[in-house]
Amino acid sequence: MRIKTKIALFIIAPIFITDLAVSFVNGIGNFRTLKNLAEEKFLSQTENIALRISRENEGGVSISRTAATAAKVWFADRSNSTTYIRELLQIFPSFVGASIGYEVNADLNDFRSERGIKNLRNGREATFDDAVDSYNFRANPTSASYDEWLAKSEGGRFAAYWNRAKGDLALEPLVDMSSSMYSAGLKKKLDSGSSEQFIVTEPYLYNNKVLMVEYSAPIMQDSRFVGQVAFDRDLTNFSNFVSNLKSSSQADIFLLSSQARIIACTKNQNLRTLSIYDLYTDDSGAFVMSFLRDENGRLVRDDSVSTDVSKFGSAYRDILSAAFETAKNSGTLSENIRKVSYFKDPKTKQTYCVSQALVRPGNWVVVQIMPQSEVLAPVFAYMKTEALGAGVLILILIASIVFANSILRRISRATSAADEIAQGNFDVEITSVKSNDETSGLLSSISNMARKLRMAARQIEDSQTQLESASSAMERVSANCESAISDFGSSASSISHAVRNIGDNAAELSKNADAVCASANDASDIAENGRRNVSIMNDIVSGLSSNTSAIARRFSIISERANTINSVVTAVSKVADETNLLSLNASIEAEKAGSYGVGFAVVAREIGRLADQTAVATSDIDAIVKEMKSAVEAGAMEVRNFAAEVDGAVAQMAAVSSAMDSAITKIQSVAPQVESLSGAIGGQRESVADITANLANLDAGLEHTSELIRRAVESRERLRAAVAKMRDDIKDIKPISSDNG
């Protein structure tokens, strides 16, 4: 098997197959992950739309229930209830209208209310003749005449409707209470036992004017239904709100009521109120509405028109009905099915992604439809990237094959050149390759090898001649060696005798060196003891110096204390003089007192005598202190002189110690040198012994050398035979061109 095939089978193919398998496995895993992420994003968008609509419905239900609670508190106060509904409608402008109505004579004021309207029609006060102004017409403007109020109020029944259809709020009679979903439907729901105290109506045309849905809540009195409050949302505004929730221009959003009617549609606004089961498209994709008619504001199929719907496209009908049924079957619209459905239009062959979500309150269903290409755009982009990677891998494979072929061609050239050289043809020419890779290096190396082999062949020829001349020279050398060996034997005997004399002298010298070494070690020990004694003496003198300094400091302190005693003695002398003067004055005063001062005179004399004794003692103390101070100062002077002498002695001891250290160091350095000398002499003795032994072996070596010379002669003969054989061997080498050298 050629190397090209081996590279393809065992290197390129495994790498390519492994990389392709890894890319395929990773591609499948990444495709599933990205697909799940794209579907999750699509589902989240639909759920977010449903959440936004649910918040709108919750707001409508909350407002209607709050208003119903207030109406319960103000039950029978029709005027304030009417005004309250108007104020709420002003606060929440997103509602197109709001209404409040009672059951027939629920508050027992229908007759009085009708009489109040008649009073106003007749130009009287509304409250004339115990009548009731139910709507406070003076404060609440109305767009209807009093006759219309009388005709539509059913005998004074409370039925007020605030309409914002023309911009400004206008009060008008509430119609269709007995048959409408906001009243009759609410009452029916409550009678069925529903726990929900509200209703979100199906889309319908109110009073042949406005398409709307209503959020209606009951007014209850003693668990009895007595009326309702409703707030209306225009489907046009609601459709605009839904359109603003679109996440993509290619997305279509359908908002379906609980009865599968379209509340809002971003695809076509004209489809509102249409049942999804009547939804068809023509070949152009437009919705077919030719077989539909308007019935009380709702689009229904016109049975009078014969239409074959099988020729129309039913993609949207099938998509919406499947989504609606999926939501309905998931628990009667109680749960969302978090799943993306795929639907392929049989006419256009286009695949759509469909997701649905439940809207509460109202049990509406939001259906979002988007082309699969839009939903899975990130997945398709990834697949394109994977395909591009596979293409790049194929290109790399092709480039690898081309590159491998180029390398193999060079290897083939190198193989051919090696075969030529193996056959003895060193005149191989290899064309140079313009490349810096290993193959070009191989070809260059083979070319250099051929050139060097040519040079080696020439050198072999030259060596042949040189070997023949060397053989002759070896013969002459052998004869000379035999003569030299004979002369060397006699010289070796003389050398052996001289070496023995040297050994004897070395032994004597070694003994003397050992004695000197022992003496040097003893001197070193003595010097070391002397250095330790000098060190101890130095420490003693240093301690004496420090003690002398301490004594000098003590003498200084005693001198200072003596000065202090002098000052005290001076003070005591002054006190004694004062006391003596006091004693004299006391004696004079005692003389003046006569017999009365006799005792005082005795005391004065004793004080005078004590003062004289104190003065004498003070004088003695002063003399003693002065003598002590003189002695202390003299002692301090002696101590300082002694301290100076001690310091000098310390310095001399330090100098002596330093000189002794130097001497000890030199003495100690002698011992190692002597030991080294002794070791050298011992080594010399061993060397002499070795020389003697070697000389003894030399004779045997000379004999061995003679034997080697004889063998060299034999080798010379074998060399001649080898030269002859080499001459025969190089005959196989092809003649070498002289121009290739």
VEXTI-404682 format. One record per residue (C-alpha): residue in one letter; z, y, x. Coordinates in steps of 0.2 Angstrom, whole numbers, padded with zeros to 4 digits, always signed. Example, Ala and Ser with C-alpha at 12.3 -4.5 7.8 and 13.67 -1.06 7.14 Angstrom:
// residues 2
A+0039-0022+0062
S+0036-0005+0068
END
This chain:
// residues 741
M+0000+0000+0000
R-0005+0017+0007
I+0008+0030+0010
K-0002+0041-0003
T+0001+0028-0016
K+0019+0026-0011
I+0023+0045-0012
A+0014+0046-0029
L+0024+0030-0036
F+0041+0032-0028
I+0043+0051-0026
I+0032+0062-0037
A+0031+0051-0052
P+0050+0048-0053
I+0054+0066-0051
F+0041+0071-0064
I+0047+0058-0076
T+0065+0062-0074
D+0063+0080-0076
L+0052+0078-0091
A+0065+0066-0099
V+0079+0078-0095
S+0069+0093-0102
F+0064+0082-0118
V+0082+0078-0121
N+0089+0095-0118
G+0075+0102-0128
I+0079+0091-0143
G+0098+0096-0141
N+0094+0114-0139
F+0082+0114-0154
R+0095+0107-0165
T+0108+0119-0159
L+0097+0134-0161
K+0091+0128-0178
N+0108+0126-0184
L+0113+0143-0178
A+0097+0151-0186
E+0102+0142-0203
E+0120+0147-0201
K+0114+0165-0199
F+0103+0164-0214
L+0117+0157-0224
S+0129+0170-0219
Q+0116+0184-0224
T+0115+0176-0241
E+0134+0175-0243
N+0136+0193-0237
I+0124+0198-0250
A+0134+0188-0263
L+0150+0196-0257
R+0144+0214-0258
I+0138+0210-0276
S+0154+0202-0280
R+0164+0217-0275
E+0153+0228-0286
N+0157+0216-0301
E+0175+0215-0296
G+0175+0234-0297
G+0167+0235-0314
V+0179+0221-0321
S+0194+0230-0313
I+0190+0247-0321
S+0186+0239-0338
R+0203+0230-0338
T+0212+0245-0332
A+0204+0255-0346
A+0208+0241-0359
T+0226+0242-0353
A+0227+0261-0356
A+0218+0259-0373
K+0232+0246-0378
V+0245+0259-0374
W+0236+0273-0383
F+0231+0261-0397
A+0227+0271-0413
D+0226+0287-0403
R+0207+0288-0404
S+0205+0305-0397
N+0215+0302-0381
S+0206+0286-0378
T+0189+0294-0380
T+0194+0307-0367
Y+0201+0294-0355
I+0185+0284-0355
R+0175+0300-0351
E+0187+0304-0337
L+0185+0287-0329
L+0166+0288-0330
Q+0167+0305-0321
I+0177+0297-0307
F+0165+0282-0305
P+0147+0289-0306
S+0139+0272-0302
F+0141+0267-0320
V+0128+0273-0332
G+0139+0273-0347
A+0156+0267-0354
S+0162+0263-0372
I+0177+0259-0382
G+0178+0251-0399
Y+0190+0244-0412
E+0188+0230-0424
V+0185+0236-0442
N+0201+0246-0447
A+0211+0238-0433
D+0222+0253-0432
L+0221+0257-0451
N+0213+0274-0448
D+0195+0270-0452
F+0195+0279-0469
R+0204+0294-0461
S+0192+0295-0447
E+0177+0294-0459
R+0184+0309-0469
G+0187+0319-0453
I+0168+0317-0448
K+0163+0322-0466
N+0175+0337-0464
L+0166+0343-0448
R+0149+0340-0457
N+0154+0351-0471
G+0161+0364-0460
R+0179+0361-0462
E+0193+0357-0450
A+0192+0339-0444
T+0210+0336-0449
F+0208+0344-0466
D+0216+0333-0480
D+0226+0322-0469
A+0210+0317-0460
V+0208+0311-0441
D+0197+0319-0427
S+0194+0302-0419
Y+0183+0309-0405
N+0189+0326-0402
F+0172+0334-0405
R+0177+0351-0400
A+0181+0345-0382
N+0169+0331-0381
P+0151+0336-0383
T+0140+0324-0394
S+0121+0321-0394
A+0121+0314-0411
S+0123+0322-0428
Y+0138+0320-0440
D+0126+0310-0452
E+0122+0298-0437
W+0140+0296-0434
L+0143+0292-0452
A+0129+0280-0453
K+0133+0270-0437
S+0152+0270-0438
E+0152+0258-0452
G+0165+0267-0463
G+0174+0276-0450
R+0176+0261-0437
F+0181+0268-0420
A+0165+0266-0409
A+0163+0279-0395
Y+0150+0277-0381
W+0148+0289-0366
N+0130+0290-0360
R+0125+0296-0343
A+0106+0292-0345
K+0100+0310-0344
G+0112+0316-0331
D+0126+0324-0341
L+0139+0314-0351
A+0136+0314-0369
L+0146+0306-0383
E+0136+0295-0396
P+0140+0281-0408
L+0142+0263-0401
V+0130+0251-0409
D+0128+0233-0411
M+0146+0229-0409
S+0145+0214-0421
S+0131+0205-0412
S+0132+0211-0394
M+0138+0201-0379
Y+0150+0215-0374
S+0160+0213-0390
A+0155+0198-0400
G+0152+0188-0384
L+0169+0193-0377
K+0178+0188-0393
K+0169+0172-0393
K+0174+0168-0375
L+0192+0172-0379
D+0192+0161-0394
S+0186+0147-0384
G+0202+0148-0374
S+0195+0155-0357
S+0208+0162-0345
E+0196+0176-0340
Q+0201+0192-0349
F+0184+0199-0347
I+0165+0196-0348
V+0150+0201-0338
T+0135+0201-0349
E+0118+0195-0347
P+0105+0209-0344
Y+0099+0217-0359
L+0091+0233-0366
Y+0105+0243-0374
N+0099+0253-0390
N+0081+0251-0384
K+0084+0263-0370
V+0092+0256-0354
L+0092+0239-0346
M+0110+0235-0341
V+0124+0223-0338
E+0141+0227-0345
Y+0159+0223-0339
S+0169+0222-0355
A+0188+0219-0356
P+0198+0216-0373
I+0211+0227-0381
M+0225+0215-0387
Q+0239+0218-0399
D+0251+0204-0401
S+0239+0192-0394
R+0226+0198-0407
F+0209+0205-0402
V+0208+0222-0409
G+0194+0230-0398
Q+0186+0231-0381
V+0182+0243-0367
A+0165+0241-0358
F+0157+0249-0343
D+0138+0248-0340
R+0128+0247-0325
D+0109+0251-0325
L+0098+0237-0319
T+0087+0249-0310
N+0102+0256-0299
F+0108+0238-0297
S+0090+0232-0291
N+0090+0247-0278
F+0107+0241-0272
V+0101+0224-0270
S+0085+0229-0261
N+0096+0239-0248
L+0105+0222-0244
K+0089+0214-0237
S+0091+0209-0219
S+0072+0207-0216
S+0056+0214-0223
Q+0050+0197-0226
A+0065+0191-0236
D+0065+0190-0255
I+0082+0191-0265
F+0084+0186-0282
L+0100+0189-0292
L+0101+0177-0307
S+0113+0178-0321
S+0123+0163-0327
Q+0109+0159-0340
A+0096+0159-0326
R+0089+0176-0330
I+0083+0188-0316
I+0095+0203-0315
A+0087+0210-0299
C+0072+0205-0289
T+0066+0213-0273
K+0049+0205-0275
N+0045+0213-0291
Q+0056+0224-0301
N+0046+0220-0317
L+0053+0203-0317
R+0071+0208-0323
T+0078+0199-0338
L+0064+0185-0336
S+0070+0167-0336
I+0066+0158-0319
Y+0058+0144-0329
D+0044+0156-0334
L+0040+0162-0317
Y+0022+0158-0311
T+0010+0166-0298
D-0009+0166-0298
D-0020+0162-0283
S-0017+0180-0275
G+0001+0177-0276
A+0005+0190-0289
F+0017+0185-0303
V+0008+0180-0320
M+0015+0190-0335
S+0000+0189-0347
F+0009+0176-0358
L+0026+0185-0359
R+0032+0198-0372
D+0047+0209-0374
E+0060+0204-0386
N+0075+0215-0388
G+0073+0221-0370
R+0071+0203-0363
L+0055+0196-0356
V+0051+0179-0365
R+0036+0168-0367
D+0024+0173-0380
D+0021+0157-0390
S+0006+0165-0399
V-0003+0166-0382
S-0011+0149-0377
T-0009+0148-0358
D-0012+0133-0346
V+0002+0136-0334
S-0003+0121-0323
K-0016+0131-0315
F-0004+0144-0309
G+0007+0142-0294
S+0025+0137-0297
A+0033+0139-0280
Y+0045+0153-0285
R+0050+0144-0301
D+0053+0128-0292
I+0063+0136-0278
L+0074+0147-0289
S+0077+0132-0302
A+0081+0121-0288
A+0093+0133-0280
F+0101+0137-0297
E+0103+0119-0302
T+0111+0116-0285
A+0124+0129-0287
K+0126+0124-0305
N+0129+0105-0301
S+0141+0109-0287
G+0155+0111-0299
T+0148+0122-0314
L+0145+0137-0302
S+0163+0135-0295
E+0157+0132-0277
N+0144+0137-0265
I+0133+0124-0257
R+0132+0129-0239
K+0115+0122-0235
V+0098+0128-0231
S+0084+0121-0242
Y+0066+0120-0236
F+0051+0121-0248
K+0033+0120-0245
D+0021+0129-0256
P+0008+0116-0261
K-0005+0130-0263
T-0002+0141-0248
K+0005+0127-0237
Q+0018+0139-0232
T+0036+0133-0229
Y+0051+0143-0235
C+0069+0143-0231
V+0080+0145-0247
S+0099+0148-0248
Q+0110+0152-0262
A+0128+0159-0265
L+0139+0162-0280
V+0144+0179-0286
R+0161+0181-0294
P+0165+0187-0307
G+0150+0184-0318
N+0145+0167-0312
W+0129+0175-0305
V+0119+0166-0291
V+0111+0175-0277
V+0095+0166-0270
Q+0087+0172-0254
I+0070+0166-0249
M+0062+0169-0232
P+0047+0161-0223
Q+0053+0147-0211
S+0043+0156-0197
E+0055+0171-0199
V+0071+0161-0200
L+0067+0150-0186
A+0059+0163-0175
P+0072+0161-0161
V+0069+0142-0162
F+0050+0144-0161
A+0052+0156-0146
Y+0063+0143-0137
M+0050+0129-0140
K+0036+0141-0133
T+0047+0143-0118
E+0050+0125-0116
A+0031+0122-0118
L+0028+0135-0104
G+0041+0126-0093
A+0032+0110-0096
G+0015+0118-0091
V+0023+0125-0076
L+0030+0108-0071
I+0012+0101-0073
L+0006+0114-0062
I+0019+0111-0049
L+0015+0092-0050
I-0004+0096-0047
A+0001+0107-0033
S+0012+0094-0026
I-0002+0081-0026
V-0014+0093-0018
F-0001+0097-0005
A+0003+0079-0002
N-0016+0075+0000
S-0017+0088+0013
I-0002+0081+0023
L-0009+0063+0021
R-0026+0069+0028
R-0017+0076+0044
I-0007+0060+0045
S-0023+0049+0044
R-0030+0060+0059
A-0014+0057+0068
T-0015+0038+0065
S-0033+0037+0071
A-0029+0047+0087
A-0014+0035+0090
D-0025+0020+0088
E-0037+0027+0101
I-0023+0030+0113
A-0016+0012+0110
Q-0033+0005+0115
G-0033+0015+0132
N-0044+0029+0127
F-0034+0045+0133
D-0049+0056+0130
V-0044+0060+0112
E-0049+0077+0105
I-0039+0083+0090
T-0045+0099+0081
S-0031+0112+0080
V-0024+0115+0062
K-0019+0132+0057
S-0002+0128+0050
N+0016+0129+0055
D+0022+0113+0046
E+0028+0096+0054
T+0010+0088+0052
S+0002+0101+0062
G+0016+0099+0075
L+0013+0080+0074
L-0006+0082+0078
S-0002+0094+0092
S+0011+0082+0099
I-0002+0068+0099
S-0014+0079+0108
N-0001+0084+0121
M+0003+0066+0123
A-0015+0061+0126
R-0016+0075+0139
K+0000+0069+0147
L-0006+0051+0147
R-0022+0056+0156
M-0011+0065+0169
A+0000+0050+0170
A-0014+0038+0173
R-0020+0049+0188
Q-0002+0049+0194
I-0002+0030+0193
E-0017+0029+0204
D-0009+0041+0216
S+0007+0031+0216
Q-0002+0015+0220
T-0008+0022+0236
Q+0009+0030+0240
L+0018+0013+0237
E+0007+0004+0249
S+0011+0017+0262
A+0029+0016+0257
S+0029-0003+0260
S+0023-0001+0278
A+0037+0013+0281
M+0050+0001+0274
E+0046-0012+0287
R+0049+0001+0301
V+0065+0007+0293
S+0072-0011+0292
A+0070-0013+0310
N+0078+0003+0314
C+0093-0001+0302
E+0096-0017+0311
S+0098-0008+0328
A+0109+0006+0320
I+0121-0007+0313
S+0123-0015+0330
D+0128+0002+0337
F+0139+0006+0323
G+0150-0010+0325
S+0155-0004+0342
S+0160+0013+0337
A+0170+0006+0322
S+0182-0003+0334
S+0186+0014+0344
I+0189+0023+0327
S+0201+0009+0321
H+0212+0011+0337
A+0213+0030+0335
V+0217+0029+0317
R+0232+0017+0321
N+0239+0031+0333
I+0237+0044+0320
G+0247+0033+0307
D+0261+0031+0319
N+0263+0050+0322
A+0262+0053+0304
A+0277+0041+0301
E+0287+0050+0313
L+0283+0067+0306
S+0287+0061+0289
K+0305+0057+0294
N+0307+0074+0302
A+0301+0083+0286
D+0313+0073+0275
A+0328+0079+0286
V+0322+0097+0285
C+0320+0095+0266
A+0338+0089+0264
S+0345+0103+0275
A+0335+0116+0265
N+0342+0109+0248
D+0360+0110+0255
A+0357+0128+0261
S+0350+0132+0243
D+0366+0125+0235
I+0378+0135+0246
A+0368+0151+0243
E+0368+0147+0224
N+0387+0146+0224
G+0389+0162+0234
R+0378+0171+0221
R+0389+0165+0207
N+0404+0171+0216
V+0396+0188+0219
S+0391+0189+0201
I+0409+0185+0195
M+0416+0198+0207
N+0403+0211+0201
D+0409+0207+0183
I+0427+0210+0188
V+0423+0227+0197
S+0413+0232+0182
G+0428+0228+0170
L+0439+0238+0182
S+0427+0253+0181
S+0427+0253+0162
N+0447+0251+0162
T+0448+0265+0174
S+0437+0276+0163
A+0448+0271+0148
I+0464+0276+0158
A+0456+0293+0162
R+0452+0296+0143
R+0471+0292+0139
F+0477+0305+0152
S+0466+0318+0144
I+0473+0314+0127
I+0491+0315+0134
S+0486+0332+0142
E+0480+0338+0125
R+0496+0332+0117
A+0507+0341+0130
N+0497+0357+0125
T+0502+0354+0107
I+0520+0352+0112
N+0520+0369+0121
S+0514+0377+0106
V+0528+0369+0095
V+0541+0374+0108
T+0535+0392+0108
A+0537+0392+0089
V+0554+0384+0090
S+0560+0398+0103
K+0554+0411+0091
V+0564+0403+0077
A+0579+0402+0088
D+0578+0421+0092
E+0576+0425+0074
T+0591+0414+0070
N+0602+0423+0083
L+0597+0440+0076
L+0601+0434+0059
S+0618+0428+0065
L+0622+0445+0073
N+0618+0454+0057
A+0629+0441+0047
S+0643+0445+0059
I+0641+0464+0056
E+0641+0461+0037
A+0656+0450+0038
E+0666+0464+0048
K+0661+0476+0034
A+0668+0464+0021
G+0685+0463+0029
S+0695+0449+0023
Y+0682+0443+0011
G+0670+0440+0025
V+0681+0429+0036
G+0673+0413+0030
F+0656+0421+0032
A+0660+0427+0049
V+0664+0409+0055
V+0647+0403+0048
A+0638+0417+0057
R+0646+0412+0073
E+0642+0394+0071
I+0624+0399+0067
G+0623+0410+0083
R+0630+0396+0094
L+0617+0384+0086
A+0603+0397+0090
D+0609+0398+0108
Q+0609+0379+0110
T+0592+0378+0102
A+0585+0391+0114
V+0593+0382+0129
A+0585+0365+0123
T+0569+0373+0120
S+0568+0380+0137
D+0573+0363+0144
I+0559+0355+0134
D+0546+0368+0140
A+0551+0364+0158
I+0550+0345+0155
V+0533+0347+0146
K+0526+0357+0160
E+0531+0345+0173
M+0524+0331+0163
K+0508+0340+0160
S+0506+0343+0179
A+0510+0325+0183
V+0497+0319+0169
E+0484+0331+0177
A+0487+0324+0194
G+0486+0306+0188
A+0470+0310+0179
M+0463+0317+0195
E+0468+0301+0204
V+0461+0290+0191
R+0444+0300+0192
N+0444+0298+0211
F+0448+0279+0209
A+0434+0277+0196
A+0422+0285+0208
E+0427+0273+0221
V+0425+0259+0209
D+0408+0264+0204
G+0403+0265+0222
A+0410+0247+0224
V+0400+0241+0209
A+0384+0249+0216
Q+0387+0240+0233
M+0391+0224+0224
A+0375+0225+0215
A+0365+0228+0231
V+0374+0213+0239
S+0370+0203+0224
S+0351+0208+0224
A+0350+0204+0243
M+0358+0187+0240
D+0347+0183+0226
S+0332+0187+0237
A+0339+0176+0251
I+0343+0162+0239
T+0325+0163+0232
K+0318+0162+0249
I+0329+0147+0254
Q+0325+0138+0238
S+0306+0141+0241
V+0308+0132+0258
A+0314+0115+0250
P+0298+0113+0239
Q+0287+0118+0254
V+0295+0105+0265
E+0294+0092+0251
S+0276+0096+0249
L+0274+0094+0268
S+0283+0078+0267
G+0272+0072+0252
A+0256+0078+0262
I+0262+0068+0277
G+0265+0053+0266
G+0248+0055+0258
Q+0241+0056+0276
R+0249+0040+0280
E+0242+0032+0265
S+0225+0039+0270
V+0227+0032+0287
A+0231+0015+0280
D+0216+0016+0268
I+0205+0021+0283
T+0212+0006+0293
A+0208-0005+0278
N+0191+0002+0276
L+0187+0000+0294
A+0193-0018+0292
N+0181-0019+0277
L+0167-0010+0287
D+0164-0025+0297
A+0161-0035+0282
G+0150-0021+0275
L+0140-0021+0291
E+0137-0040+0289
H+0133-0037+0270
T+0121-0022+0275
S+0112-0034+0287
E+0110-0046+0272
L+0103-0032+0262
I+0091-0027+0275
R+0084-0045+0275
R+0083-0044+0256
A+0074-0027+0257
V+0061-0036+0268
E+0059-0049+0254
S+0058-0034+0241
R+0044-0026+0251
E+0034-0042+0250
R+0037-0042+0231
L+0032-0024+0230
R+0016-0028+0238
A+0013-0041+0225
A+0018-0028+0211
V+0006-0015+0218
A-0008-0028+0217
K-0004-0033+0199
M-0003-0014+0194
R-0021-0012+0202
D-0026-0026+0190
D-0017-0018+0175
I-0025-0001+0176
K-0042-0009+0176
D-0040-0009+0156
I-0039+0010+0155
K-0055+0018+0151
P-0062+0030+0165
I-0054+0047+0163
S-0066+0062+0162
S-0063+0074+0176
D-0066+0089+0165
N-0051+0084+0154
G-0038+0085+0167
END
